[in-house]
Structures are given as C-alpha cells and as structure tokens.
Amino acid sequence: MNIRHGYTIFYIFLSVVEILSEYFEWTLLVYLTKPLLVLSLIAFILFAWVAEKPAQKKLFVTALIFAALGDVFLMVRGRDLFIPGLASFLIMQWLYIVVFRKQIDTSFLSKKSLLLLIPFLAYSGFLFWVISINLPDAPITFAVAIYAISIALMSWMASLRAPAVSMTSFIFVLTGALLFMISDSLIAVGRFLSPIPLQSIWVMGTYSAAQFMITMGVTKK
C-alpha cells in the first residue's frame, strides 16, 4: 500500500468520525476532527507531493492554512464568526485560483474559455439573488457577493485545466470544485434562506470530499 492509498483510508475514516460527531453533537470531537481534516491534507502535501514547481506547493499549502482557519472560525459555538470565516475561505479561493491558473497553458480569455465561465457565474448569481433578500446588511451583502463571484471563478479555472494535466487530475480537481460549490450553497441556503434537515452532515460530507478531491487532483501527475 503506497502513501496515497494509506492516506485516503485515513482521511475517509477521519471524515466519517467528524460527520458522526456533527450528527450526535459531540462538540469536543468536532473541535478535534474538523480542523484535523485540512491539517492532515497539509501534512500529506508536505511529505508526499514532490512538486515540479515548489512555488505552487507553497501557494497550495497556504490556501489550506486559510481553509483550516475558516473551519475554526465557523465551528466556534456561542460566537458569530461568519465574516472572519468567510474572509478566510475567500483567501483560500483566490489562492486556489492562482494555483489552477499556473497549471493552465492556454489563454483563459479566449472565446471558448469565457463561454465556460457562464454556467458558473449563472449558478452563483442565481443563488446570490435567491438569498440576497435575507442578507442582514450591506457589508455582508457585499462580502457574500464577492465570495459568490470568487467560487465561480475558482470552479471555472478548475474546468480550464484539462489540456495541461492528466485526465485523472482534471476530473479530481473539477469534481472537488463543484462539491465546494454545493457545500457553500448548502451553507448559504441554511443560514440565509431556510434550515436544511441534517445540514451539518451534508455540508461536511461535500466539504471534506471537495478538499480531498482538489488536493489529490492537484498533486496527481
């Protein structure tokens, strides 16, 4: 068993434990396992990814550090740290965009590339429109709008990697980006529109899978 397969088993186990902890409201175990998901991804990258371009490795690790910070902010109970959490994930999104852009060897401003942007922006724009009526104030409305645009751009960049990477890497990263959009959509709907049954389970299931798929895809030749 190589390190990638062994780590995959560990990550799945950790994800299941975290999701069960959310379901049964084992707060202390949530506080332990939720940050550990991303921290374990960082450890995997540092020890198992021999990157052709070290700068990309540093950028990706930095992105995951901000993801871990976002996880910590959003899991704290008793305090509303939504804005710091959103800001952390926003930085993560833009670092992902930079990493994906560095793996694209064609122009992202071509007509074909820009056409691919339309469905991502349309989905994010529609979701923002749906929840905008319930956003509490102008600063949060602005922050959510920027985030909606950013995740659309991140997913778009993931969709443009195909010619420059292996098919496995492309599928993994694009699937991860789409799962990220689903996870964030669930958070937005549950927070600003209507509660979702078993929301924490759906959110963490899609989120943990998204981070794993993106990491495995980026580090796959």
C-alpha positions as MATLAB code, in Angstrom:
seq = 'MNIRHGYTIFYIFLSVVEILSEYFEWTLLVYLTKPLLVLSLIAFILFAWVAEKPAQKKLFVTALIFAALGDVFLMVRGRDLFIPGLASFLIMQWLYIVVFRKQIDTSFLSKKSLLLLIPFLAYSGFLFWVISINLPDAPITFAVAIYAISIALMSWMASLRAPAVSMTSFIFVLTGALLFMISDSLIAVGRFLSPIPLQSIWVMGTYSAAQFMITMGVTKK';
ca = [
       0.000    0.000    0.000;
       1.520    3.327   -1.045;
       1.255    6.512    0.965;
      -1.566    7.924   -1.202;
      -3.778    4.873   -0.680;
      -2.977    4.713    3.018;
      -3.760    8.374    3.481;
      -7.039    8.007    1.567;
      -8.224    5.350    4.033;
      -7.193    7.555    6.966;
      -8.961   10.603    5.518;
     -12.189    8.704    4.877;
     -12.134    7.392    8.446;
     -11.490   10.870    9.832;
     -14.286   12.338    7.709;
     -16.757    9.720    8.934;
     -15.801   10.403   12.557;
     -16.234   14.161   12.022;
     -19.631   13.757   10.366;
     -20.841   11.415   13.123;
     -19.599   13.936   15.682;
     -21.670   16.653   13.970;
     -24.744   14.414   13.930;
     -24.522   13.372   17.577;
     -23.321   16.851   18.663;
     -20.104   15.606   20.228;
     -18.692   19.113   20.412;
     -15.213   18.280   21.670;
     -14.734   15.653   18.977;
     -15.938   18.131   16.327;
     -13.376   20.641   17.584;
     -10.688   17.983   17.194;
     -11.594   16.315   13.916;
     -12.824   19.236   11.814;
      -9.514   21.174   11.741;
      -7.614   17.885   11.529;
      -9.156   17.154    8.128;
      -7.387   20.062    6.446;
      -4.301   19.820    8.643;
      -3.888   16.209    7.529;
      -4.115   17.347    3.902;
      -1.336   19.845    4.588;
       0.802   17.075    6.110;
       0.139   14.856    3.097;
       1.227   17.604    0.704;
       4.367   18.419    2.655;
       5.539   14.817    2.887;
       4.101   13.130   -0.205;
       3.983   15.711   -3.007;
       7.184   16.221   -4.942;
       6.059   19.270   -6.890;
       7.754   20.216  -10.152;
       7.328   23.859   -9.159;
       7.894   24.440   -5.411;
       6.107   27.815   -5.567;
       2.844   26.039   -6.418;
       3.287   23.756   -3.432;
       3.768   26.751   -1.122;
       0.714   28.502   -2.544;
      -1.437   25.410   -2.131;
      -0.292   24.810    1.444;
      -1.008   28.471    2.233;
      -4.500   28.071    0.754;
      -5.165   25.090    3.014;
      -3.900   27.011    6.044;
      -6.574   29.640    5.397;
      -9.117   26.845    4.909;
      -8.182   25.491    8.344;
      -8.623   28.974    9.811;
     -12.031   29.217    8.160;
     -13.003   25.875    9.659;
     -12.000   27.051   13.121;
     -13.927   30.322   12.820;
     -17.100   28.623   11.581;
     -17.111   25.795   14.101;
     -16.865   28.019   17.190;
     -20.175   27.931   19.006;
     -21.560   30.798   21.017;
     -19.980   33.480   18.798;
     -20.862   34.553   15.279;
     -17.568   34.423   13.381;
     -19.171   34.127    9.961;
     -17.322   37.111    8.448;
     -13.805   36.006    9.572;
     -14.645   32.516    8.341;
     -15.886   33.855    5.018;
     -12.766   36.006    4.639;
     -10.503   33.011    5.312;
     -12.235   30.901    2.691;
     -12.219   33.817    0.265;
      -8.419   33.990    0.512;
      -8.293   30.223    0.055;
     -10.432   30.514   -3.092;
      -8.133   33.104   -4.642;
      -5.030   31.079   -3.832;
      -6.679   28.071   -5.475;
      -7.382   30.261   -8.494;
      -3.694   31.204   -8.705;
      -2.588   27.562   -8.383;
      -5.021   26.416  -11.084;
      -4.043   29.324  -13.342;
      -0.403   28.286  -13.146;
      -1.400   24.842  -14.405;
      -3.240   26.204  -17.454;
      -1.139   26.519  -20.607;
      -3.780   28.181  -22.791;
      -5.377   31.606  -22.724;
      -8.246   31.880  -20.275;
      -9.523   34.920  -22.191;
     -10.322   33.049  -25.376;
     -13.936   32.885  -26.540;
     -14.171   29.173  -25.680;
     -12.755   29.726  -22.190;
     -15.055   32.655  -21.459;
     -18.087   30.643  -22.582;
     -17.212   28.061  -19.931;
     -17.428   30.801  -17.304;
     -21.114   31.486  -17.997;
     -22.689   28.476  -16.216;
     -20.564   29.004  -13.100;
     -21.406   32.698  -12.860;
     -25.057   31.988  -13.658;
     -25.343   29.472  -10.830;
     -23.551   31.676   -8.284;
     -25.510   34.725   -9.410;
     -28.836   32.912   -9.134;
     -28.028   31.625   -5.647;
     -26.946   35.090   -4.538;
     -30.172   36.567   -5.923;
     -32.240   33.980   -4.039;
     -30.618   34.633   -0.661;
     -29.969   38.379   -1.086;
     -33.368   39.398    0.273;
     -32.418   37.865    3.640;
     -28.890   39.231    3.920;
     -28.851   41.427    7.048;
     -26.803   44.441    5.944;
     -24.742   45.992    3.164;
     -21.298   44.748    4.341;
     -22.455   41.123    4.496;
     -24.252   41.502    1.162;
     -21.046   42.801   -0.421;
     -18.923   40.056    1.181;
     -21.268   37.290    0.046;
     -21.392   38.735   -3.480;
     -17.595   38.770   -3.722;
     -17.436   35.237   -2.395;
     -20.054   34.051   -4.906;
     -18.008   35.505   -7.762;
     -14.799   34.013   -6.363;
     -16.079   30.459   -6.078;
     -17.465   30.714   -9.618;
     -14.027   31.816  -10.846;
     -12.313   29.034   -8.891;
     -14.572   26.388  -10.432;
     -14.096   27.952  -13.858;
     -10.303   27.793  -13.519;
     -10.611   24.157  -12.479;
     -12.560   23.495  -15.691;
      -9.775   25.012  -17.827;
      -7.016   22.657  -16.604;
      -7.923   19.804  -18.970;
      -5.354   20.375  -21.763;
      -2.413   20.795  -19.376;
      -2.880   17.970  -16.846;
      -3.773   14.291  -16.796;
      -7.430   13.334  -17.106;
      -7.375   11.958  -13.549;
      -6.032   15.226  -12.164;
      -8.576   17.229  -14.155;
     -11.568   15.142  -13.034;
     -10.495   15.162   -9.395;
      -9.994   18.927   -9.205;
     -13.136   19.826  -11.145;
     -15.228   17.422   -9.065;
     -13.765   18.939   -5.916;
     -14.547   22.459   -7.101;
     -18.160   21.512   -7.883;
     -18.531   19.832   -4.492;
     -17.202   23.026   -2.928;
     -19.929   25.000   -4.701;
     -22.538   22.564   -3.387;
     -21.190   22.758    0.162;
     -21.155   26.561    0.148;
     -24.635   26.619   -1.385;
     -25.938   24.487    1.467;
     -24.360   26.844    3.997;
     -25.852   29.901    2.261;
     -29.339   28.424    1.975;
     -29.327   27.101    5.530;
     -28.070   30.347    7.023;
     -29.951   32.936    4.980;
     -32.992   31.207    3.498;
     -34.341   28.150    5.289;
     -32.921   25.489    7.633;
     -31.884   22.276    5.885;
     -32.514   18.921    7.604;
     -29.200   17.355    8.658;
     -27.412   20.387    7.245;
     -24.102   19.857    9.056;
     -23.865   16.333    7.675;
     -24.494   17.407    4.072;
     -22.174   20.389    4.395;
     -19.287   18.455    5.919;
     -19.779   15.496    3.619;
     -19.457   17.641    0.498;
     -16.793   19.915    2.010;
     -14.471   17.148    3.192;
     -14.822   15.386   -0.166;
     -14.155   18.661   -2.002;
     -10.913   19.418   -0.191;
      -9.740   15.831   -0.628;
     -10.535   15.712   -4.348;
      -8.856   19.051   -5.031;
      -5.739   18.048   -3.092;
      -5.464   14.633   -4.733;
      -6.043   16.187   -8.137;
      -3.502   18.968   -7.779;
      -0.846   16.543   -6.539;
      -1.605   13.933   -9.213;
       0.543   13.961  -12.332;
];
